[in-house]
Amino acid sequence: MFSKILNKLNPILKKSMTYDNGIEMARHKEITNKTGMKIYFAHPYSSWQRGTNENTNGLTRR
């Protein structure tokens, strides 16, 4: 299902994704195969590797 939603996005917006090392991305290879997106995993305690996520969190807190 997640792959179908991602495939509806403009190709310019779906070049890659960066995730934490949680179990929610256990099937990351399947998503890559279905969407062509490269998926990267952030190192623990390296919030700068997840820029958009951390920026959005900061804006929400304000």
C-alpha positions, 0 to 999 in steps of 0.5 A: 500500500505504501508503495502505491502511494509513493508511486503517485508522487511526482518523480522529482519528489521521490528520489530517496528517503532516509529513515531511522533504524526502526522495524517500520522499514523492515521491508525496505527492499520491497519498497525500493523494488516497487518504487525505484526509490533509494532508501537510506538509514540514519545513524543513531543520534544523528538527527542532521541526517533526517533534515526534513523530519527534524525541521518539521518537528521544530516548526511544529513545536514553535 
